[in-house]
């Protein structure tokens, strides 16, 4: 005989009733009156309900009106408040959304805006996600669509190139096998960030010209863009043509 679970206020009444119905089917109890009788017999003594309940819907309503259900919902909301999405390689969007939605359903949260606000807080550390999810979910009231948008934005955020001290981006020249690297010297115009190249070292005279004169800077940037994609020999010729000098280390 299949085990009939007890109801003590730690599960959603509707989910508990469905569980009891499934166990009753296994035990060949198919009539609603029989299922209702089994439910009444397995409710904790501390939970009082009217004797005149005649069907399962009335029992569900009575259990929802009991104070234990409000306590249960508050507990689910508290767990939702502490949920955060890890993101990156350690983030499992499917499992996270399944757990989040289960708690939301158990807490009887059906307001689309509340669901969006709670989802937004789960990944608030990601600026791209915050901006994109807010923008894409504006005006959306279908709950299934809201969860789909969350998944889409999380997926898109993993494809964004990030810049900052905690991120490392490596760009490799396919033909030469060299990596784009920087020098301990900054551009004097434009972004004023570190000078970059695909070479081990740069001719000192040429480097000074690139840093000081805009025309050289333009030519240097043009070379950098081309050299990352064209074969080695053409990059070599391009440098010689524009500068009259050869970058070392190639």
Buried (B, 14 or more C-beta within 10 A) or exposed (E): EEEBEEBBBEBBBBEBBEBBBEBBEEBEBEEBEEBBEBBEEBBEEEBEBEEEBEEBEBBBBBBBEBEBBEEBBEBBBEBBEEBEBEBEEEBEBEEBBEBBBEBBBBBBBEEBEEBBEBBBBBBEEBEBBBEBBEEBBEEBEEBEEBBEBBEBBBEBBBEEEEEEEEEEEEEEBEBBEBEBBEBEEBBEEEEEEEBBBBBEEBBEEBBEBBBEBEEBBEBBBEBBEBBBEBEBEEBBEBBEEBBEEEBEEB
